[in-house]
Amino acid sequence: MAAAPVWSVDPRTGKQREQVAVEATAQEVDTTVRAAHAARASLTDRTVRAAFLRTAADRLQAAKDTLVEAADAETALGPVRLTGELTRTSFQLRAFADIVDEGAFLDVVINHPDATATPPIPDLRRYKVPLGVVAVYSASNFPFAFSVAGGDTASALAAGCPVVVKAHPDHPALSELVAKVLRTAAAQHGIPEGVVGLVHGFEAGLELIRHPLVAAAGFTGSVRGGRALFDAAAARPVPIPFHGELGSLNPVVITEAAAAERAEEIGNGLAGSMTLGVGQFCVKPGLVLAPQGAAGDQLVKTLTDAVSNVDAGVLLDHRMRDNFVAGVAERAQLPDVESPVTPGSGGEHTVGAGFLTVPAVRLASSGEHDLLLEECFGPVTVVARYADDAEVTAVLSRLPGNLTATVQLSAGEAAGEGVGASILAELTPLAGRVLVNGWPTGVAVAAAQHHGGPYPATTSTSTSVGGTAIERWLRPVAYQGAPEALLPVELRDENALGLPRRFNGVLQR
């Protein structure tokens, strides 16, 4: 594997800014993974790793100005958006530190012997242990929150797993800076800096997923790239868990009653959601089922006015820009597809937002319009106009798995009248998060959050956002008949650590 230079590129001009590093060779990947593997014991103490996570959050905030400037130079996402994302990333690290302190994620269960049970129950003690080194594949569109210090890294470290991050080529300089912050925070608590490794390069990413000491992987990106890594993880002599977020259409259903009641509100909300961040969110609404008739016409008019006023924007790189321009042009040429606001090139380095309309019946069965049921990354959505509820059901039945599914209901429907419940029932099998009278962009970092969904949204049933994301990097183990003196301290009767646990069938907190 030949080493090639890694450049920081300005997406506003397409020009190289500076050489950041070189692509990692197979030997360098091996060295990086082995250093992470050697650091596992340093994460054993939950107090130490919680303190590490909080220090990392503090240091990220202390370096905010430098990091945001570097991120904006490589992504063109803007200081306001990036400052908010950095704050979210720091909050996430602190949230996982709290989870580590609490200890409920260990799922401690203790059963004393019971000779009267059928069959008899021996002494059993069960909890969860870290898997080992986790490979993290950074996302392009979230240079902080889904990158070097993002949710995969934070949750893996919280679980007690070292990480090796494959940097995204769209922000290599920022990746180096953030990795340095994390390593400095680790050193402050006596943790080897190798606990957070970083490699660059496509081939390095393949070497990483194949390395025998890598125990699991987290990925956020395209269906094509994620599926290739997923297949590689499964094809190893010892397959490993691969938690990938690959792609999502994020359908929206607008009922006729909702459109009649608040067409302007829904149209403006949709415009804001589909163009937010130049349409570069994994939860961007990409397919909208809206009614035919006067109410639907008013909604489309409002959407037209709102989207027409959105300025052209810069995508994360020119490859994405080219794919967007080509993708919307191909879709716009399909029969019966119209462009009330034509999406596409907004200039040499920018793109303009827009949307397409099509009769929903065109999507109700397979054919050339199937392209409209595929994600198009960027500021575009497809509005499918339906004649009746049967067409809505027919289109929904053809959709793959999604991260989100949304329904806009009238006040009466939200109160239990009409089709509200039946639409929720149709949307639930399609997505990991179902929204009512909201918009999917904006993924709160909260205990009840679920950011995942049926394939191809994700390759597992887990979430990559929220406290339960830690579960991806743990496995249960039970000890039978082990003397107290030999048991991990977490599984001893005295509960010196004060852990939440289930003790002989009784939940103790």
Buried (B, 14 or more C-beta within 10 A) or exposed (E): BEBEEBBBBBBEEEEEEEEBBBBBBBEBBBBBBBBBBBBBEBBEBBEBBBBBBBBBBBBBBEBBEEBBEBBBBBBBBBEEBBBBBBBBBBBBBBBBBEBBBBBEBBBBBBBEEEEEEEEEBEBBBBBBBBBBBBBBBBBBBBBBBBBBBBBBBBBBBBBBBBBBBBBBBBBBBBBBBBBBBBBBBBBBBEBBBBBBBBBBBEBBBBBBBBBEBBBBBBBBBBBEBBBBBBEBBEEEEEEBBBBBBBBBBBBBBBBBBBBBBBBBBBBBBBBBBBBBBBBBBBBBBBBBBBBBEEBBBBBBBBBBBBBEEBEBBBBBBBEBBEBBBEBBEEBBEBEEBBBBBBBBBBEEBBBBBBBBBBBBBBBBEEEEBEBBBBBBBBBBBBBBBBEEBEBBBBBBEEBBBBBBBBBBBBEEBBEEEBBBEEBBEBBEBBBBBBBBBEBBBEBEBEEEBBBBBBBBBBBBEBBBBBBBBBBBBBBEEEBEEBEEEEBBEBBBEEBEBEBBBBBEEEEEE
